[in-house]
Amino acid sequence: MKFEIRPEMREFAEKSMDQAKQAFDSFAAATRHAVGTAETQAKTLHSSAREAGQLAMSFAERNLSASFDFAHRLLKAKDAKEVTDLQVDYIKSQIAALSDQAKALSEHASKMAAK
């Protein structure tokens, strides 16, 4: 018994296989592209998060250092007027520092959003 496939059926099967292969190749290419994009975005996000953490840590260190310096100067104050003057200066410097820090965080967030 000889197994024969009619020519039109063979042609249909070959076209179907070619179309399936093309569809698979397109799907694989799209998947590779999506994975590459996701990896790039993840690297960017990781880098931005690390930068934000470093920025926050530098702010915390600066603020803590300023607080210790303020406490040290308070301990050396000779009278109530000097204590008041030290407090006023400290509050002014902290307001300026917090303003600068908020600006830096805002700029970092904008830069991160643009990536």
KOLTITI-317966 format. One line per field, with one value per atom (N, C-alpha, C): residue number from 1; residue in one letter; atom name; x negated, y, z negated. Coordinates in nm, 2 decimals, decimal comma. Layout:
<recs>
i = [NUM ...]
aa = [A ...]
at = [CA ...]
c1 = [X ...]
c2 = [Y ...]
c3 = [Z ...]
</recs>
This chain:
<recs>
i = [1 1 1 2 2 2 3 3 3 4 4 4 5 5 5 6 6 6 7 7 7 8 8 8 9 9 9 10 10 10 11 11 11 12 12 12 13 13 13 14 14 14 15 15 15 16 16 16 17 17 17 18 18 18 19 19 19 20 20 20 21 21 21 22 22 22 23 23 23 24 24 24 25 25 25 26 26 26 27 27 27 28 28 28 29 29 29 30 30 30 31 31 31 32 32 32 33 33 33 34 34 34 35 35 35 36 36 36 37 37 37 38 38 38 39 39 39 40 40 40 41 41 41 42 42 42 43 43 43 44 44 44 45 45 45 46 46 46 47 47 47 48 48 48 49 49 49 50 50 50 51 51 51 52 52 52 53 53 53 54 54 54 55 55 55 56 56 56 57 57 57 58 58 58 59 59 59 60 60 60 61 61 61 62 62 62 63 63 63 64 64 64 65 65 65 66 66 66 67 67 67 68 68 68 69 69 69 70 70 70 71 71 71 72 72 72 73 73 73 74 74 74 75 75 75 76 76 76 77 77 77 78 78 78 79 79 79 80 80 80 81 81 81 82 82 82 83 83 83 84 84 84 85 85 85 86 86 86 87 87 87 88 88 88 89 89 89 90 90 90 91 91 91 92 92 92 93 93 93 94 94 94 95 95 95 96 96 96 97 97 97 98 98 98 99 99 99 100 100 100 101 101 101 102 102 102 103 103 103 104 104 104 105 105 105 106 106 106 107 107 107 108 108 108 109 109 109 110 110 110 111 111 111 112 112 112 113 113 113 114 114 114 115 115 115]
aa = [M M M K K K F F F E E E I I I R R R P P P E E E M M M R R R E E E F F F A A A E E E K K K S S S M M M D D D Q Q Q A A A K K K Q Q Q A A A F F F D D D S S S F F F A A A A A A A A A T T T R R R H H H A A A V V V G G G T T T A A A E E E T T T Q Q Q A A A K K K T T T L L L H H H S S S S S S A A A R R R E E E A A A G G G Q Q Q L L L A A A M M M S S S F F F A A A E E E R R R N N N L L L S S S A A A S S S F F F D D D F F F A A A H H H R R R L L L L L L K K K A A A K K K D D D A A A K K K E E E V V V T T T D D D L L L Q Q Q V V V D D D Y Y Y I I I K K K S S S Q Q Q I I I A A A A A A L L L S S S D D D Q Q Q A A A K K K A A A L L L S S S E E E H H H A A A S S S K K K M M M A A A A A A K K K]
at = [N CA C N CA C N CA C N CA C N CA C N CA C N CA C N CA C N CA C N CA C N CA C N CA C N CA C N CA C N CA C N CA C N CA C N CA C N CA C N CA C N CA C N CA C N CA C N CA C N CA C N CA C N CA C N CA C N CA C N CA C N CA C N CA C N CA C N CA C N CA C N CA C N CA C N CA C N CA C N CA C N CA C N CA C N CA C N CA C N CA C N CA C N CA C N CA C N CA C N CA C N CA C N CA C N CA C N CA C N CA C N CA C N CA C N CA C N CA C N CA C N CA C N CA C N CA C N CA C N CA C N CA C N CA C N CA C N CA C N CA C N CA C N CA C N CA C N CA C N CA C N CA C N CA C N CA C N CA C N CA C N CA C N CA C N CA C N CA C N CA C N CA C N CA C N CA C N CA C N CA C N CA C N CA C N CA C N CA C N CA C N CA C N CA C N CA C N CA C N CA C N CA C N CA C N CA C N CA C N CA C N CA C N CA C N CA C N CA C N CA C N CA C N CA C N CA C N CA C N CA C]
c1 = [-0,08 0,00 -0,09 -0,07 -0,15 -0,07 -0,15 -0,09 -0,11 -0,01 -0,02 0,07 0,01 0,08 0,10 0,22 0,26 0,17 0,13 0,05 0,11 0,24 0,30 0,30 0,31 0,30 0,16 0,06 -0,08 -0,11 -0,06 -0,09 -0,02 0,10 0,17 0,09 0,05 -0,03 -0,16 -0,23 -0,36 -0,33 -0,23 -0,20 -0,16 -0,09 -0,05 -0,17 -0,26 -0,39 -0,47 -0,48 -0,56 -0,50 -0,36 -0,29 -0,31 -0,31 -0,33 -0,47 -0,57 -0,71 -0,73 -0,67 -0,68 -0,61 -0,50 -0,43 -0,52 -0,58 -0,66 -0,79 -0,85 -0,97 -0,93 -0,81 -0,77 -0,75 -0,68 -0,66 -0,79 -0,88 -1,01 -1,09 -1,08 -1,15 -1,08 -0,95 -0,88 -0,91 -0,92 -0,96 -1,10 -1,19 -1,33 -1,33 -1,26 -1,25 -1,19 -1,08 -1,02 -1,11 -1,18 -1,27 -1,39 -1,44 -1,55 -1,50 -1,38 -1,33 -1,31 -1,25 -1,23 -1,36 -1,46 -1,59 -1,65 -1,64 -1,69 -1,62 -1,48 -1,40 -1,44 -1,46 -1,49 -1,63 -1,72 -1,86 -1,85 -1,77 -1,75 -1,68 -1,58 -1,51 -1,60 -1,67 -1,76 -1,87 -1,92 -2,02 -1,96 -1,84 -1,78 -1,74 -1,70 -1,67 -1,79 -1,90 -2,03 -2,07 -2,06 -2,10 -2,01 -1,88 -1,79 -1,82 -1,86 -1,90 -2,03 -2,12 -2,25 -2,22 -2,13 -2,10 -2,03 -1,94 -1,87 -1,97 -2,06 -2,16 -2,25 -2,29 -2,37 -2,30 -2,17 -2,09 -2,08 -2,06 -2,05 -2,18 -2,29 -2,42 -2,44 -2,41 -2,43 -2,34 -2,21 -2,12 -2,16 -2,21 -2,25 -2,38 -2,47 -2,59 -2,56 -2,47 -2,43 -2,36 -2,28 -2,22 -2,32 -2,42 -2,53 -2,61 -2,64 -2,71 -2,63 -2,50 -2,41 -2,41 -2,40 -2,40 -2,53 -2,64 -2,77 -2,78 -2,74 -2,74 -2,65 -2,53 -2,44 -2,51 -2,58 -2,65 -2,76 -2,81 -2,91 -2,85 -2,72 -2,65 -2,67 -2,69 -2,72 -2,60 -2,49 -2,37 -2,25 -2,13 -2,01 -2,01 -2,06 -2,06 -2,14 -2,26 -2,34 -2,26 -2,19 -2,11 -2,01 -1,94 -1,83 -1,89 -2,01 -2,07 -2,11 -2,17 -2,21 -2,08 -1,97 -1,85 -1,80 -1,80 -1,75 -1,84 -1,98 -2,07 -2,05 -2,03 -2,01 -1,88 -1,78 -1,65 -1,66 -1,72 -1,74 -1,82 -1,93 -2,02 -1,94 -1,86 -1,78 -1,68 -1,61 -1,51 -1,58 -1,69 -1,77 -1,81 -1,86 -1,90 -1,79 -1,68 -1,56 -1,51 -1,51 -1,47 -1,56 -1,69 -1,79 -1,77 -1,74 -1,72 -1,59 -1,49 -1,36 -1,38 -1,46 -1,48 -1,56 -1,67 -1,75 -1,67 -1,58 -1,49 -1,40 -1,34 -1,25 -1,32 -1,44 -1,52 -1,55 -1,59 -1,62 -1,49 -1,38 -1,25 -1,22 -1,24 -1,21 -1,31 -1,43 -1,53 -1,50 -1,45 -1,41 -1,29 -1,19 -1,07 -1,10 -1,20 -1,24 -1,31 -1,37 -1,44 -1,33]
c2 = [-0,12 0,00 0,12 0,21 0,33 0,45 0,53 0,64 0,76 0,82 0,94 1,05 1,17 1,29 1,37 1,41 1,48 1,61 1,66 1,78 1,90 1,92 2,04 2,03 1,91 1,89 1,92 1,87 1,89 2,04 2,11 2,25 2,32 2,29 2,35 2,33 2,21 2,17 2,25 2,26 2,33 2,48 2,54 2,68 2,70 2,61 2,62 2,61 2,52 2,51 2,63 2,69 2,81 2,93 2,94 3,04 3,03 2,90 2,87 2,91 2,88 2,91 3,06 3,13 3,28 3,34 3,28 3,33 3,31 3,19 3,16 3,25 3,27 3,36 3,50 3,55 3,68 3,69 3,59 3,58 3,58 3,50 3,49 3,62 3,69 3,82 3,92 3,92 4,01 3,98 3,86 3,82 3,86 3,84 3,89 4,04 4,11 4,26 4,30 4,23 4,26 4,23 4,12 4,09 4,19 4,22 4,32 4,46 4,50 4,63 4,62 4,51 4,49 4,49 4,43 4,43 4,57 4,64 4,78 4,86 4,85 4,93 4,89 4,76 4,71 4,77 4,77 4,82 4,97 5,04 5,19 5,21 5,14 5,15 5,12 5,01 4,97 5,08 5,13 5,24 5,37 5,40 5,52 5,50 5,38 5,36 5,36 5,31 5,32 5,46 5,54 5,68 5,75 5,73 5,79 5,75 5,63 5,58 5,65 5,66 5,73 5,88 5,94 6,08 6,09 6,01 6,02 5,99 5,90 5,87 5,99 6,06 6,17 6,29 6,30 6,40 6,36 6,24 6,20 6,22 6,19 6,21 6,36 6,44 6,59 6,64 6,60 6,65 6,60 6,48 6,43 6,50 6,53 6,60 6,74 6,81 6,94 6,94 6,84 6,83 6,81 6,72 6,70 6,83 6,90 7,02 7,13 7,13 7,23 7,19 7,06 7,02 7,06 7,04 7,07 7,22 7,30 7,45 7,49 7,42 7,45 7,43 7,32 7,28 7,39 7,46 7,56 7,70 7,72 7,85 7,90 8,04 8,10 8,16 8,19 8,25 8,22 8,26 8,23 8,30 8,42 8,49 8,41 8,36 8,27 8,15 8,09 7,97 8,00 8,12 8,16 8,19 8,26 8,28 8,16 8,06 7,93 7,86 7,86 7,80 7,86 7,99 8,07 8,03 8,04 8,00 7,86 7,77 7,63 7,61 7,67 7,65 7,71 7,83 7,88 7,79 7,74 7,65 7,52 7,47 7,35 7,37 7,49 7,52 7,53 7,60 7,61 7,47 7,39 7,25 7,17 7,17 7,10 7,14 7,27 7,33 7,27 7,28 7,22 7,07 7,00 6,86 6,82 6,90 6,88 6,91 7,01 7,04 6,93 6,88 6,78 6,65 6,62 6,50 6,51 6,64 6,66 6,65 6,70 6,69 6,55 6,47 6,33 6,25 6,29 6,22 6,26 6,38 6,42 6,35 6,34 6,27 6,12 6,06 5,92 5,90 5,99 5,98 5,99 6,07 6,09 5,97 5,89 5,77 5,68]
c3 = [0,00 0,00 0,00 0,09 0,11 0,05 -0,03 -0,09 -0,01 0,04 0,13 0,08 0,09 0,05 0,18 0,20 0,32 0,32 0,44 0,45 0,38 0,40 0,34 0,19 0,13 -0,02 -0,06 0,01 -0,03 -0,02 0,08 0,09 -0,02 -0,06 -0,17 -0,30 -0,32 -0,44 -0,45 -0,34 -0,33 -0,36 -0,30 -0,33 -0,47 -0,53 -0,67 -0,76 -0,73 -0,81 -0,79 -0,67 -0,65 -0,73 -0,73 -0,81 -0,96 -1,00 -1,14 -1,19 -1,10 -1,13 -1,13 -1,04 -1,04 -1,16 -1,20 -1,32 -1,44 -1,45 -1,56 -1,57 -1,45 -1,44 -1,49 -1,44 -1,48 -1,63 -1,69 -1,83 -1,91 -1,86 -1,93 -1,93 -1,81 -1,80 -1,89 -1,90 -1,99 -2,13 -2,17 -2,30 -2,34 -2,25 -2,27 -2,29 -2,21 -2,22 -2,36 -2,40 -2,53 -2,64 -2,64 -2,75 -2,75 -2,64 -2,64 -2,69 -2,65 -2,71 -2,86 -2,90 -3,05 -3,12 -3,07 -3,13 -3,14 -3,03 -3,03 -3,13 -3,14 -3,23 -3,38 -3,40 -3,54 -3,58 -3,49 -3,52 -3,55 -3,47 -3,49 -3,63 -3,65 -3,78 -3,90 -3,89 -4,00 -4,02 -3,91 -3,92 -3,98 -3,94 -3,99 -4,14 -4,18 -4,32 -4,40 -4,35 -4,43 -4,44 -4,34 -4,35 -4,45 -4,45 -4,54 -4,69 -4,71 -4,84 -4,89 -4,80 -4,83 -4,86 -4,78 -4,81 -4,94 -4,97 -5,10 -5,22 -5,20 -5,30 -5,32 -5,22 -5,23 -5,30 -5,28 -5,35 -5,50 -5,53 -5,67 -5,74 -5,68 -5,74 -5,76 -5,66 -5,68 -5,79 -5,80 -5,90 -6,04 -6,05 -6,18 -6,22 -6,13 -6,16 -6,21 -6,14 -6,18 -6,32 -6,35 -6,48 -6,59 -6,57 -6,67 -6,69 -6,58 -6,59 -6,67 -6,64 -6,72 -6,86 -6,90 -7,04 -7,11 -7,03 -7,09 -7,12 -7,03 -7,05 -7,16 -7,17 -7,29 -7,42 -7,43 -7,55 -7,59 -7,50 -7,52 -7,54 -7,52 -7,53 -7,68 -7,68 -7,81 -7,87 -7,79 -7,85 -7,76 -7,81 -7,74 -7,60 -7,59 -7,46 -7,36 -7,40 -7,31 -7,27 -7,36 -7,33 -7,22 -7,25 -7,15 -7,01 -7,01 -6,88 -6,81 -6,89 -6,83 -6,77 -6,84 -6,79 -6,67 -6,66 -6,54 -6,42 -6,45 -6,34 -6,29 -6,38 -6,35 -6,27 -6,31 -6,24 -6,10 -6,09 -5,95 -5,86 -5,92 -5,84 -5,80 -5,89 -5,86 -5,76 -5,77 -5,66 -5,53 -5,52 -5,39 -5,34 -5,44 -5,40 -5,35 -5,42 -5,38 -5,24 -5,22 -5,09 -4,98 -5,00 -4,90 -4,88 -4,99 -4,98 -4,90 -4,93 -4,86 -4,71 -4,68 -4,54 -4,47 -4,54 -4,48 -4,46 -4,56 -4,54 -4,42 -4,41 -4,30 -4,17 -4,16 -4,03 -4,00 -4,11 -4,09 -4,04 -4,10 -4,06 -3,91 -3,87 -3,73 -3,64 -3,68 -3,59 -3,58 -3,69 -3,69 -3,60 -3,61 -3,53 -3,38 -3,35 -3,21 -3,15 -3,23 -3,18 -3,13]
</recs>
